[in-house]
Amino acid sequence: MLSEISFLSEKVFVHRWPHDTPLWDDSIKQKLDETISKNAESKKITVSGKSIKIQNFEFTHLKKIGISVPFFKDECRMIFESQFGELYAHIHITVKSPEYMDIFSKLKSWKSEFFPNDSNK
C-alpha cells in the first residue's frame, strides 16, 4: 500500500473540462495560470489516496486517469479528470526527471490500488 507519492513535474496544464460544467471565474483562471499552467518552474505534485495536490491546489473526484510513457521520449505523463472545490478540470502532468520510470511505476501501482475499475472508455 502506497501512502503518498511526491515528485516534481516540469510541465502541468490545467483547463476546464468537460465544457458543459460551470465556467471558471477569471481570478481562478489567473491563479491557476500563474501558479501552474504558465509557470515555468517545477511544480510539486503529491498523490495521496484519492486526491492529487499540485502546488496548493487539491484535486479530488478523480476519474479517467491515464498514465503513460510516450514513444521516443524520456518522460512519463499522467492525464485525469477531477474537481477542485465545485469546479471541474482536466489535468496534464509531464515528468522529465531521470526518475521518470520509477515515478511511472509508483503511479501505476497507486492507480491499481485506489482506482482499480477506472477506465478510459
Helices and strands as residue ranges (DSSP letters): E 5-9, E 11-15, H 26-32, I 33-37, E 43-48, E 51-54, E 57-68, E 76-84, E 87-95, H 100-114
